[in-house]
Amino acid sequence: MKLRTTFYYLLIFIISTSCSDAQEYLEDSHEVVVKESKDFGILKGIPSSFKLEKYTILDPNPTGKYLGGSAFASICKKNDNDYLVVAMGYGKYDDFAFSELLNFDLNIQTKQFTGTSLFQENLSKIQTGGNSLVKLNDKVILSLFYGKESTNSINIYMKSSVDNGVTWSGPKMINTLKDVYQHAANNRAILLSSGRILLPMAIGGAGSQNYIFCYYSDDNGDTWQNTKLLYTKGNSLYEPCVEELSDGRLIMTLRNSSGKIIFAFSNDDGLTWTDFVKSDITSPDAPSTIAKIPGKNLLVLSWNNTDRIFDYHNRSPLSLAISKDEGKTWKYLFDIENTLNVGAYYPTINFSKDKMLITYTKKNVGDSRSVVVFSEVSISSLEDLLNKAN
């Protein structure tokens, strides 16, 4: 009875602190209305039997410090063949367990990982993770990640390299909002054609009133500001992903609780967002990733294509679609992972010269550990699938 009473008061404390955070920033927030759409975000076609080449699984020291495995990778190109990969290494796979960031050097020609090392030790009371890598030029790379202090406090940090990832500065805190549960999914930061660095963010968690916003920098990461907080009633918007369209507008995909992917748009490099629309693309309460194929007017989308009731372990299938009209219609290409009782989630999309690289976190139901899976597909194969009749 005493244990139950203690748990009850702890639950009340967590709820009350989360509510106080929401109220604190309510005056600086703006409600958006999500509209139903009959002509945007339409998913067409049936998936092909195309299979990606999956060649390496990150599995850091499973009998040692990282018993929870690896998860939530971010990737940055160093040269044509070599890529910097940073992933979370868990002591135990849990949102509130110890983790820190690990470095893996990936050669996509030999398909081997070398030089595994500690990228960033845990600098917070709970865990460090959620990394994004942004390459500003041939030499400068930024790393943006979070430090989780409590159930209602996360800080955002940045470290930089001026020698193409060989050495790194110490971390510095960049968040302008304090004492809130703010977070970004892995591999989310983006360098816009204007030179602005954009980090899409959210405040809150599953089942709570959430806010989305962006941190941005117009001076190569020296200083950071935040945009206005946005929310919608009766839905949880979080873990946004942003891509720049051919006409300079930005498109955003949003994890939410409606059962469909929500899109939004910006005409001012992410300062403001309009035209929130619920697509007909089925998705559970899980994040999606959108990216533009370099040099082509084609968008790709990776998401969990299922209406299954929210379950961390059953986020499957993980699917891929492509659009040639700026996201208005999508062609369902294939499933990256489609196995029952397997979770495949938090995908990343990056590009080499002629290939698309996809990573995702994979965890079997009942397993205590997760792994990061890497796969690749030629861009010409994607175009062939797009051009084939259903």
ZAMARGU-4260 file (C-alpha; in steps of 0.2 Angstrom, whole numbers, plus 5000, padded with zeros to 4 digits):
<rodrens>
0) 5000/5000/5000 | 5014/5012/5004 | 5022/5008/4988 | 5006/5011/4978 | 5004/5028/4987
5) 5022/5033/4983 | 5019/5029/4965 | 5003/5039/4965 | 5011/5055/4972 | 5026/5053/4960
10) 5014/5052/4945 | 5005/5067/4951 | 5021/5076/4952 | 5026/5072/4935 | 5009/5077/4928
15) 5009/5093/4937 | 5027/5098/4932 | 5023/5094/4914 | 5007/5105/4915 | 5017/5119/4923
20) 5029/5119/4909 | 5015/5120/4896 | 5007/5135/4905 | 5024/5144/4907 | 5026/5145/4888
25) 5008/5146/4883 | 5008/5165/4881 | 5022/5163/4868 | 5014/5150/4858 | 5001/5150/4844
30) 4987/5137/4840 | 4987/5130/4823 | 4973/5122/4814 | 4976/5105/4805 | 4965/5104/4790
35) 4958/5088/4782 | 4965/5086/4764 | 4957/5077/4749 | 4971/5083/4737 | 4987/5083/4746
40) 4998/5069/4753 | 4989/5056/4743 | 4998/5039/4744 | 4996/5028/4728 | 5001/5011/4722
45) 5006/4995/4730 | 5023/4990/4736 | 5035/4981/4725 | 5045/4966/4731 | 5061/4976/4729
50) 5074/4972/4743 | 5087/4984/4749 | 5105/4979/4752 | 5107/4978/4771 | 5125/4976/4775
55) 5130/4981/4793 | 5122/4981/4810 | 5130/4992/4824 | 5131/4982/4839 | 5143/4990/4852
60) 5151/4979/4865 | 5135/4970/4870 | 5143/4961/4885 | 5151/4977/4892 | 5145/4995/4895
65) 5131/4996/4882 | 5120/4981/4886 | 5105/4991/4879 | 5113/4991/4862 | 5114/5005/4849
70) 5100/5016/4842 | 5096/5032/4833 | 5110/5036/4822 | 5115/5051/4812 | 5126/5052/4797
75) 5138/5065/4789 | 5148/5063/4773 | 5167/5066/4775 | 5172/5061/4757 | 5165/5051/4743
80) 5167/5034/4753 | 5169/5039/4771 | 5155/5044/4782 | 5155/5049/4801 | 5141/5040/4810
85) 5136/5044/4828 | 5123/5033/4837 | 5117/5032/4855 | 5124/5018/4866 | 5113/5012/4880
90) 5117/5005/4896 | 5098/4999/4896 | 5086/5002/4882 | 5075/5015/4890 | 5070/5034/4888
95) 5076/5037/4905 | 5092/5026/4906 | 5110/5030/4904 | 5116/5033/4887 | 5130/5042/4878
100) 5135/5045/4860 | 5147/5033/4850 | 5157/5037/4835 | 5158/5024/4820 | 5168/5028/4804
105) 5159/5020/4789 | 5166/5016/4772 | 5152/5013/4760 | 5163/5005/4747 | 5170/4992/4758
110) 5154/4992/4769 | 5164/4991/4785 | 5164/5001/4801 | 5181/5006/4809 | 5187/5017/4823
115) 5173/5014/4835 | 5175/5027/4849 | 5166/5038/4862 | 5160/5053/4854 | 5152/5062/4868
120) 5151/5055/4886 | 5135/5057/4896 | 5135/5075/4902 | 5118/5075/4911 | 5109/5067/4925
125) 5100/5054/4914 | 5106/5052/4896 | 5114/5061/4881 | 5108/5057/4864 | 5097/5063/4849
130) 5112/5068/4839 | 5111/5078/4822 | 5127/5081/4811 | 5127/5096/4799 | 5141/5099/4787
135) 5144/5117/4784 | 5158/5116/4771 | 5173/5104/4767 | 5180/5106/4784 | 5167/5111/4797
140) 5154/5099/4804 | 5142/5103/4819 | 5135/5091/4831 | 5119/5095/4839 | 5112/5084/4853
145) 5102/5084/4870 | 5106/5081/4888 | 5092/5074/4898 | 5092/5081/4916 | 5074/5075/4922
150) 5057/5071/4916 | 5054/5089/4913 | 5071/5097/4909 | 5082/5094/4893 | 5096/5105/4887
155) 5102/5106/4869 | 5121/5106/4866 | 5133/5109/4851 | 5151/5104/4847 | 5160/5107/4831
160) 5175/5101/4821 | 5185/5112/4809 | 5195/5097/4802 | 5182/5087/4794 | 5178/5077/4810
165) 5195/5072/4816 | 5194/5083/4832 | 5180/5091/4841 | 5177/5106/4852 | 5170/5103/4869
170) 5150/5105/4870 | 5142/5121/4873 | 5123/5123/4878 | 5113/5132/4864 | 5095/5131/4870
175) 5086/5148/4873 | 5071/5139/4882 | 5075/5132/4899 | 5068/5119/4911 | 5057/5111/4898
180) 5056/5093/4891 | 5063/5098/4873 | 5070/5086/4861 | 5074/5083/4843 | 5074/5066/4834
185) 5091/5060/4827 | 5097/5067/4811 | 5085/5081/4810 | 5096/5097/4808 | 5097/5104/4791
190) 5108/5117/4782 | 5096/5128/4771 | 5102/5135/4754 | 5101/5152/4763 | 5115/5147/4775
195) 5103/5145/4790 | 5105/5130/4801 | 5088/5124/4807 | 5085/5111/4821 | 5066/5106/4822
200) 5061/5103/4840 | 5047/5098/4851 | 5042/5101/4869 | 5032/5087/4878 | 5030/5069/4876
205) 5018/5055/4871 | 5000/5059/4878 | 5004/5077/4884 | 5001/5094/4876 | 5015/5096/4864
210) 5023/5111/4856 | 5034/5111/4840 | 5047/5125/4836 | 5064/5127/4828 | 5081/5132/4834
215) 5090/5142/4821 | 5107/5150/4818 | 5111/5162/4804 | 5130/5163/4809 | 5136/5146/4807
220) 5131/5140/4825 | 5139/5155/4834 | 5122/5161/4841 | 5105/5152/4841 | 5087/5158/4842
225) 5070/5149/4844 | 5054/5152/4833 | 5037/5153/4841 | 5030/5138/4849 | 5015/5130/4839
230) 5002/5118/4845 | 4985/5111/4841 | 4971/5105/4852 | 4967/5087/4854 | 4983/5081/4845
235) 5001/5078/4850 | 5013/5086/4837 | 5031/5082/4839 | 5047/5075/4832 | 5046/5086/4816
240) 5057/5083/4801 | 5060/5097/4788 | 5066/5097/4770 | 5069/5111/4758 | 5059/5111/4741
245) 5065/5116/4724 | 5056/5132/4725 | 5064/5137/4742 | 5049/5133/4753 | 5051/5121/4767
250) 5040/5106/4770 | 5038/5098/4787 | 5032/5081/4792 | 5025/5078/4810 | 5023/5064/4821
255) 5006/5065/4829 | 4991/5055/4837 | 4979/5056/4822 | 4984/5040/4814 | 4990/5050/4798
260) 5006/5060/4794 | 5003/5079/4796 | 5012/5091/4784 | 5016/5109/4786 | 5025/5122/4775
265) 5036/5138/4778 | 5040/5152/4766 | 5052/5161/4777 | 5066/5148/4781 | 5057/5140/4795
270) 5052/5156/4805 | 5034/5153/4803 | 5023/5138/4798 | 5007/5137/4789 | 4995/5125/4779
275) 4995/5111/4792 | 4986/5097/4783 | 4982/5079/4788 | 4987/5068/4773 | 4979/5051/4769
280) 4996/5042/4773 | 4993/5030/4787 | 5005/5031/4802 | 5005/5027/4820 | 5011/5038/4834
285) 5029/5037/4826 | 5041/5049/4817 | 5043/5050/4798 | 5058/5056/4788 | 5057/5066/4772
290) 5072/5071/4761 | 5075/5078/4744 | 5086/5068/4732 | 5101/5080/4727 | 5100/5087/4709
295) 5082/5080/4706 | 5065/5086/4709 | 5061/5071/4719 | 5056/5069/4738 | 5057/5052/4747
300) 5048/5048/4763 | 5051/5034/4776 | 5038/5030/4789 | 5029/5016/4798 | 5015/5012/4787
305) 5003/5004/4799 | 4987/5008/4808 | 4992/4997/4822 | 4988/5004/4839 | 5004/5013/4846
310) 5017/5000/4852 | 5035/5004/4853 | 5040/4986/4848 | 5028/4984/4833 | 5032/4999/4822
315) 5032/4989/4807 | 5032/4989/4792 | 5045/5003/4789 | 5041/5009/4771 | 5047/5021/4757
320) 5038/5032/4745 | 5043/5044/4732 | 5035/5061/4726 | 5038/5071/4710 | 5026/5085/4714
325) 5033/5092/4730 | 5023/5080/4741 | 5006/5082/4734 | 5005/5063/4729 | 5017/5049/4734
330) 5020/5032/4726 | 5022/5018/4738 | 5039/5010/4732 | 5043/4996/4745 | 5045/4991/4763
335) 5062/4993/4770 | 5058/4981/4785 | 5042/4971/4786 | 5042/4958/4799 | 5029/4954/4813
340) 5035/4957/4831 | 5049/4968/4825 | 5051/4987/4828 | 5059/4996/4814 | 5059/5015/4817
345) 5067/5032/4818 | 5074/5031/4800 | 5087/5043/4793 | 5090/5046/4774 | 5107/5052/4767
350) 5115/5052/4750 | 5131/5047/4742 | 5135/5051/4724 | 5123/5038/4717 | 5115/5030/4732
355) 5103/5033/4745 | 5108/5027/4763 | 5095/5023/4775 | 5098/5019/4793 | 5085/5014/4806
360) 5084/5007/4824 | 5078/4989/4825 | 5072/4979/4840 | 5063/4963/4841 | 5048/4960/4853
365) 5055/4953/4869 | 5073/4959/4866 | 5082/4970/4879 | 5093/4977/4866 | 5091/4987/4850
370) 5103/4989/4835 | 5105/5001/4821 | 5103/4994/4803 | 5111/5001/4788 | 5105/4999/4770
375) 5107/5007/4753 | 5098/5008/4737 | 5104/5016/4720 | 5095/5032/4715 | 5092/5024/4698
380) 5083/5010/4705 | 5071/5022/4714 | 5068/5031/4698 | 5064/5015/4689 | 5051/5010/4702
385) 5043/5027/4701 | 5042/5025/4682 | 5034/5008/4682 | 5016/5006/4681 | 5007/4998/4696
</rodrens>
